[in-house]
Amino acid sequence: MSDLGRGGFDAIICVVGGKDDLSDETLANVLGQLNDTVKYTDGPIHLVVDGFDDDPRSLWDIPEVRSYIRRLIFGMDLGLTARLDHLSRILAAVCCGTIRPIGVNPVTGDTIFEQVRRE
């Protein structure tokens, strides 16, 4: 095996859907392609949602994206979710309701999150 994984790739960049196509059919295709692609690398999976660059909201604040990412995460094998990169894990956690943004670090401009407490 090479330093870059089984197939020579060091990561998977997965466009999971676009602004005009967050359908169940697209979701099924993405899940199928992910299951096929992960055979070729042990690297992280980077999720990309396309087409929202002009929207000032964070992706998790867009209801259709939040719903789509939640369905994607619940449709993924547990082994795949464990391989999500840091930013994809944050997106997934906010969309699935396990963390929520609570503010912005005034020095770095980074979003600050807290874990959602379950009663």
Residue pairs with C-beta under 8 A, 6 or more apart in sequence:
2 8
4 10
4 41
4 43
5 40
5 41
5 42
5 43
6 39
6 40
6 41
6 42
7 39
7 40
7 41
8 40
8 41
9 40
9 41
9 43
10 41
10 43
11 41
11 43
11 44
11 45
11 46
11 85
12 34
12 37
12 38
12 41
12 43
12 44
12 45
12 46
13 46
13 48
14 30
14 33
14 34
14 37
14 45
14 46
14 47
14 48
15 48
15 49
15 50
16 27
16 30
16 47
16 48
16 49
16 68
16 69
16 72
17 23
17 26
17 27
17 30
17 49
17 50
17 68
18 49
18 50
18 51
19 50
19 51
19 52
20 51
22 64
22 65
22 67
22 68
24 71
27 68
27 71
27 72
27 75
30 72
31 72
31 75
31 76
34 45
34 76
34 80
35 77
35 80
38 45
38 80
38 83
43 83
44 83
44 84
44 85
45 80
45 83
45 84
45 85
45 88
46 84
46 85
46 87
46 88
47 69
47 72
47 84
47 85
47 88
47 91
47 92
49 59
49 65
49 68
49 69
52 59
52 62
52 65
55 62
58 101
58 111
59 65
59 66
59 69
59 91
60 66
60 69
60 91
60 94
60 95
60 101
65 95
66 94
66 95
67 95
69 91
69 92
69 95
69 96
70 95
70 96
73 81
73 92
73 95
73 96
74 96
81 92
84 92
90 99
90 113
93 99
93 113
94 100
94 101
94 113
97 116
98 115
98 116
99 113
99 114
99 115
99 116
100 113
100 114
100 116
101 111
101 112
101 113
102 112
102 113
102 114
103 111
103 112
104 110
104 111
104 112
105 111
105 112
